[in-house]
Amino acid sequence: MSGFLDRLPAVRGKLLANEQLAPFTWFRVGGPADVLFLPKDEDDLGDFLAKLDPIIPVTVLGAASNVIVRDGGVAGVVVRLGPAFGKVSSNGLRVTAGAAALDGRVSIAAANAGIAGMEFFSGVPGTIGGALRMNAGCYGRETKDVLVEARALKRNGERVTLKNADFHFSYRHTEADEELIFVEALFEGEKDDPVKIVERIEALKSRRETSQPIRDKTGGSTFANPDPPGTPNQRSSWKLVDEAGMRGARRGGAQVSELHCNFLLNTGDATAADIEGLGEDVRAAVLAKSGVELRWEIKRIGRPAVDATVEGYLAKDA
Ligand SMILES: Cc1cc2nc3c(=O)[nH]c(=O)nc-3n(C[C@H](O)[C@H](O)[C@H](O)COP(=O)(O)OP(=O)(O)OC[C@H]3O[C@@H](n4cnc5c(N)ncnc54)[C@H](O)[C@@H]3O)c2cc1C
């Protein structure tokens, strides 16, 4: 892979060939990135993208709390944004946050500045970049409710600003171009007493502690609820999974959480294939039981392990 590295534009940050991604992910599974790029700052990222051969795929990861990286790793360049992209500041009722800032930090910064409305971020263990891509939210509020605009880089390095409406947000989804790398977001909330805001954050955190396996190797909600919030008689994915008898189901080292059955777990030695395969078992069981085709909320990226491919199978016989 070092030949590939030699063909990439020079950077001020780091380019690491064949770098394992599993340690960065919540599930702790998955193969290496062909090349992992840790840009020094926004200019470094922009210059790199502008000079990079357009044929080379680029994937961006945040806290990897919503992805399964497959066992064969990720082709091309994987970008992880570092501290230069993690700044958070407030002005009046507005908060500016770098895309690498953890959502929890944003909720606390807003609370300290007496800005209400971003408490929900304390329950989402990802970064602001991931929140923009996923329209992350919980307990009745979503990223779209507080976002004013976001800055991003296109695949060719060009800088763009997207207004809230440009995202065409829907439940855990945005129509924003898949190739955009978000670098910063501007949020707006309402005025409130910091003490009251912090109390709400604490209440939200303790509610989550008892209802979700947040200390396990997991990827959060596996499947989006089939009906958008506010739909009369909205069906929850966890209920459909439970009704299909899949609570606690296993495949290899992967298990459906007993505590919250819309969460999949790596119980210790799971492969990405175990986790994704178990997810497909769950989808099949739900379809058979209730006729609902669950949509993956977790993003699955990369290639299967070599021995799970036709090439690998043929190589064994050679
Ligand atoms: C225990 C647990 C609880 C969770 N609870 C919730 C919850 O209550 N509500 C909720 O909405 N989610 C929840 N999640 C899921 C997850 O935390 C969110 O989806 C989060 O927004 C993902 O952010 P991330 O930085 O981890 O993104 P990643 O998982 O790294 O990536 C997710 C997607 O975002 C893209 N992405 C990441 N950064 C950028 C960027 N800078 N620019 C462009 N695209 C980017 C990636 O390419 C990928 O497609 C939970 C996860 C866990 C593990």
The ligand as a MOL file (V3000), in Angstrom:
LIG
                    3D

  0  0  0     0  0            999 V3000
M  V30 BEGIN CTAB
M  V30 COUNTS 53 58 0 0 0
M  V30 BEGIN ATOM
M  V30 1 C -24.6530 4.1440 22.7970 0
M  V30 2 C -25.1330 4.9220 21.6090 0
M  V30 3 C -26.2660 5.7120 21.7060 0
M  V30 4 C -26.7280 6.4330 20.6030 0
M  V30 5 N -27.8560 7.2060 20.7400 0
M  V30 6 C -28.2780 7.9490 19.6980 0
M  V30 7 C -29.4310 8.7950 19.8170 0
M  V30 8 O -30.0640 8.8720 20.8480 0
M  V30 9 N -29.7980 9.5360 18.7450 0
M  V30 10 C -29.1140 9.4830 17.5730 0
M  V30 11 O -29.4990 10.1910 16.6300 0
M  V30 12 N -28.0370 8.6880 17.4230 0
M  V30 13 C -27.6040 7.9250 18.4530 0
M  V30 14 N -26.5110 7.1230 18.2990 0
M  V30 15 C -25.8740 7.0130 16.9760 0
M  V30 16 C -24.7470 8.0230 16.7140 0
M  V30 17 O -24.1550 8.4560 17.9290 0
M  V30 18 C -25.2270 9.2310 15.9130 0
M  V30 19 O -25.7390 8.8530 14.6610 0
M  V30 20 C -24.0890 10.2320 15.6850 0
M  V30 21 O -24.6230 11.4050 15.1230 0
M  V30 22 C -22.9920 9.7140 14.7620 0
M  V30 23 O -21.9050 10.6050 14.8360 0
M  V30 24 P -20.4260 10.0900 14.6140 0
M  V30 25 O -19.5170 11.2480 14.7320 0
M  V30 26 O -20.1340 8.9320 15.4960 0
M  V30 27 O -20.5280 9.6350 13.1010 0
M  V30 28 P -19.9240 8.3030 12.4610 0
M  V30 29 O -20.5620 7.1210 13.1010 0
M  V30 30 O -18.4560 8.3720 12.4560 0
M  V30 31 O -20.4650 8.4530 10.9700 0
M  V30 32 C -21.8500 8.3830 10.7040 0
M  V30 33 C -22.0830 8.9690 9.3110 0
M  V30 34 O -21.7670 10.3560 9.3590 0
M  V30 35 C -20.7770 10.6600 8.3760 0
M  V30 36 N -19.9060 11.7100 8.9200 0
M  V30 37 C -19.2280 11.7280 10.0820 0
M  V30 38 N -18.5390 12.8840 10.2030 0
M  V30 39 C -18.7840 13.5900 9.0830 0
M  V30 40 C -18.3550 14.8600 8.5840 0
M  V30 41 N -17.5020 15.6470 9.2690 0
M  V30 42 N -18.8190 15.2660 7.3690 0
M  V30 43 C -19.6520 14.4910 6.6430 0
M  V30 44 N -20.0940 13.2930 7.0620 0
M  V30 45 C -19.6660 12.8480 8.2670 0
M  V30 46 C -20.0280 9.3580 8.1480 0
M  V30 47 O -19.4090 9.3370 6.8690 0
M  V30 48 C -21.1620 8.3490 8.2570 0
M  V30 49 O -21.8900 8.2920 7.0580 0
M  V30 50 C -26.0340 6.3770 19.3820 0
M  V30 51 C -24.8610 5.6030 19.2820 0
M  V30 52 C -24.4190 4.8800 20.3840 0
M  V30 53 C -23.1720 4.0600 20.2380 0
M  V30 END ATOM
M  V30 BEGIN BOND
M  V30 1 1 1 2
M  V30 2 1 2 3
M  V30 3 2 2 52
M  V30 4 2 3 4
M  V30 5 1 4 5
M  V30 6 1 4 50
M  V30 7 2 5 6
M  V30 8 1 6 7
M  V30 9 1 6 13
M  V30 10 2 7 8
M  V30 11 1 7 9
M  V30 12 1 9 10
M  V30 13 2 10 11
M  V30 14 1 10 12
M  V30 15 2 12 13
M  V30 16 1 13 14
M  V30 17 1 14 15
M  V30 18 1 14 50
M  V30 19 1 15 16
M  V30 20 1 16 17
M  V30 21 1 16 18
M  V30 22 1 18 19
M  V30 23 1 18 20
M  V30 24 1 20 21
M  V30 25 1 20 22
M  V30 26 1 22 23
M  V30 27 1 23 24
M  V30 28 2 24 25
M  V30 29 1 24 26
M  V30 30 1 24 27
M  V30 31 1 27 28
M  V30 32 2 28 29
M  V30 33 1 28 30
M  V30 34 1 28 31
M  V30 35 1 31 32
M  V30 36 1 32 33
M  V30 37 1 33 34
M  V30 38 1 33 48
M  V30 39 1 34 35
M  V30 40 1 35 36
M  V30 41 1 35 46
M  V30 42 1 36 37
M  V30 43 1 36 45
M  V30 44 2 37 38
M  V30 45 1 38 39
M  V30 46 1 39 40
M  V30 47 2 39 45
M  V30 48 1 40 41
M  V30 49 2 40 42
M  V30 50 1 42 43
M  V30 51 2 43 44
M  V30 52 1 44 45
M  V30 53 1 46 47
M  V30 54 1 46 48
M  V30 55 1 48 49
M  V30 56 2 50 51
M  V30 57 1 51 52
M  V30 58 1 52 53
M  V30 END BOND
M  V30 END CTAB
M  END
